């Protein structure tokens, strides 16, 4: 049995008290992100990306914990932004044109000497990206690494 933080459980299930759930009943964050429906609409004079979000993601999740493989968005010794994927074989920055769900992450504090492709666990605020000019569907903001 695992105990979900009140804020995550509340955001996902609408409860206001902590509840203990069996591990199999917890929300799979990667599956939730994969449920975002994205449709590109291109005409002779316009471009629009229409997105439909699962109910749990529409208003964001104030405190979310997620584990994945991370690739920095920019080179350097201090990493402030990265892309997180559930499987390195589906990383959009690793050369695969048929990539899976990815999540852009902005960190509260930069990570020093970060190893590309490292498996990490982060906690931050998950927000839906409603911008109609990008395929990006969600971002984890003000994230902190919790698996140190």
C-alpha positions as a printed NumPy array, in Angstrom:
array([[  0.   ,   0.   ,   0.   ],
       [  1.177,   3.532,  -0.783],
       [ -0.137,   6.812,   0.609],
       [ -0.832,   9.516,  -1.955],
       [ -0.171,  13.127,  -0.956],
       [ -3.413,  14.967,  -0.279],
       [ -2.808,  17.489,  -3.086],
       [ -2.297,  14.813,  -5.768],
       [ -5.245,  12.724,  -4.626],
       [ -7.435,  15.837,  -4.409],
       [ -6.44 ,  17.034,  -7.852],
       [ -7.05 ,  13.675,  -9.457],
       [-10.041,  12.367,  -7.52 ],
       [-11.608,  15.451,  -5.912],
       [-11.107,  14.335,  -2.289],
       [-10.04 ,  16.558,   0.573],
       [ -8.446,  14.004,   2.905],
       [ -5.511,  11.626,   2.575],
       [ -6.482,   8.148,   1.489],
       [ -4.446,   4.971,   1.249],
       [ -4.828,   3.131,  -2.052],
       [ -3.347,  -0.094,  -3.336],
       [ -0.481,   0.623,  -5.765],
       [ -2.521,  -0.604,  -8.758],
       [ -5.234,   2.015,  -8.128],
       [ -2.903,   4.985,  -8.47 ],
       [ -3.164,   7.175, -11.541],
       [ -0.538,   6.358, -14.18 ],
       [  0.779,   9.831, -15.01 ],
       [  2.29 ,   8.715, -18.337],
       [ -1.043,   7.163, -19.372],
       [ -2.844,  10.362, -18.332],
       [ -0.481,  12.468, -20.458],
       [ -0.971,  10.029, -23.34 ],
       [ -4.74 ,  10.619, -23.208],
       [ -4.372,  14.182, -24.496],
       [ -5.961,  14.211, -27.95 ],
       [ -4.119,  16.444, -30.435],
       [ -5.372,  17.343, -33.903],
       [ -3.461,  19.549, -36.319],
       [ -5.682,  21.679, -38.569],
       [ -3.937,  23.18 , -41.597],
       [ -5.684,  25.269, -44.245],
       [ -4.372,  27.464, -47.04 ],
       [ -4.12 ,  30.427, -44.677],
       [ -4.188,  29.068, -41.117],
       [ -2.601,  26.626, -38.717],
       [ -4.116,  25.427, -35.459],
       [ -3.464,  22.613, -33.01 ],
       [ -6.653,  21.557, -31.247],
       [ -6.219,  19.726, -27.951],
       [ -8.612,  17.821, -25.767],
       [ -7.448,  17.117, -22.211],
       [ -8.538,  14.41 , -19.761],
       [-10.594,  15.853, -16.9  ],
       [ -7.764,  15.304, -14.36 ],
       [ -5.408,  17.461, -16.438],
       [ -7.722,  20.311, -17.507],
       [ -7.038,  22.469, -14.443],
       [ -3.56 ,  21.086, -13.836],
       [ -2.271,  19.199, -10.813],
       [ -0.711,  21.341,  -8.093],
       [  1.738,  18.718,  -6.806],
       [  2.604,  15.819,  -9.063],
       [  5.383,  13.242,  -8.795],
       [  6.642,  11.566, -11.961],
       [  9.577,   9.315, -12.869],
       [ 11.181,   9.141, -16.286],
       [ 14.342,   9.521, -18.329],
       [ 15.623,  13.063, -18.722],
       [ 17.395,  14.857, -21.542],
       [ 18.531,  18.463, -21.049],
       [ 17.097,  21.011, -23.483],
       [ 20.322,  23.02 , -23.588],
       [ 23.975,  22.055, -23.135],
       [ 25.992,  23.079, -20.098],
       [ 26.947,  22.138, -16.558],
       [ 23.792,  23.578, -14.997],
       [ 20.508,  22.188, -16.349],
       [ 17.408,  24.351, -15.89 ],
       [ 15.056,  22.747, -18.435],
       [ 14.721,  19.194, -19.638],
       [ 12.467,  16.782, -21.467],
       [ 11.222,  13.783, -19.499],
       [ 10.078,  10.582, -21.234],
       [  8.835,   7.273, -19.88 ],
       [ 11.15 ,   5.251, -22.151],
       [ 14.417,   6.377, -23.774],
       [ 13.357,   4.533, -26.94 ],
       [ 10.609,   7.138, -27.409],
       [ 12.666,  10.263, -26.718],
       [ 11.956,  13.068, -29.246],
       [ 15.49 ,  14.448, -28.748],
       [ 17.172,  11.092, -29.353],
       [ 16.478,  10.74 , -33.074],
       [ 13.221,   8.768, -33.106],
       [ 10.668,  10.336, -35.479],
       [  7.91 ,   8.211, -33.901],
       [  8.337,   9.415, -30.352],
       [  5.894,   8.87 , -27.518],
       [  4.628,  11.162, -24.817],
       [  7.156,  13.62 , -23.461],
       [  6.983,  16.26 , -20.764],
       [  8.868,  19.546, -20.69 ],
       [ 10.199,  20.336, -17.219],
       [ 11.386,  23.635, -15.744],
       [ 13.381,  23.158, -12.552],
       [ 13.146,  25.201,  -9.348],
       [ 16.92 ,  24.863,  -8.921],
       [ 19.387,  23.915, -11.669],
       [ 20.913,  20.432, -11.639],
       [ 24.705,  20.337, -11.753],
       [ 26.711,  17.772, -13.749],
       [ 23.591,  16.034, -15.015],
       [ 23.98 ,  12.784, -16.966],
       [ 21.945,  12.72 , -20.217],
       [ 19.312,   9.99 , -20.153],
       [ 19.385,   9.536, -16.374],
       [ 16.254,   8.075, -14.777],
       [ 14.972,  10.603, -12.243],
       [ 11.925,  11.37 , -10.127],
       [ 10.617,  14.913, -10.011],
       [  7.849,  16.735,  -8.158],
       [  6.256,  19.918,  -9.443],
       [  3.131,  21.606, -10.759],
       [  1.685,  20.001, -13.885],
       [ -0.093,  22.415, -16.221],
       [ -1.922,  21.845, -19.483],
       [ -0.52 ,  23.783, -22.457],
       [ -3.491,  25.276, -24.304],
       [ -1.445,  27.232, -26.861],
       [ -2.966,  26.418, -30.273],
       [  0.33 ,  26.913, -32.137],
       [  2.213,  24.004, -30.525],
       [  1.809,  20.255, -30.113],
       [  3.129,  20.538, -26.56 ],
       [  0.386,  19.366, -24.221],
       [  1.753,  19.732, -20.674],
       [  4.625,  21.177, -18.668],
       [  5.937,  20.38 , -15.191],
       [  6.9  ,  23.674, -13.569],
       [  9.034,  24.578, -10.555],
       [ 10.08 ,  20.938, -10.311],
       [ 12.482,  19.519,  -7.747],
       [ 14.393,  16.259,  -7.949],
       [ 13.297,  13.947,  -5.139],
       [ 15.298,  10.776,  -5.83 ],
       [ 18.715,  12.021,  -4.694]])
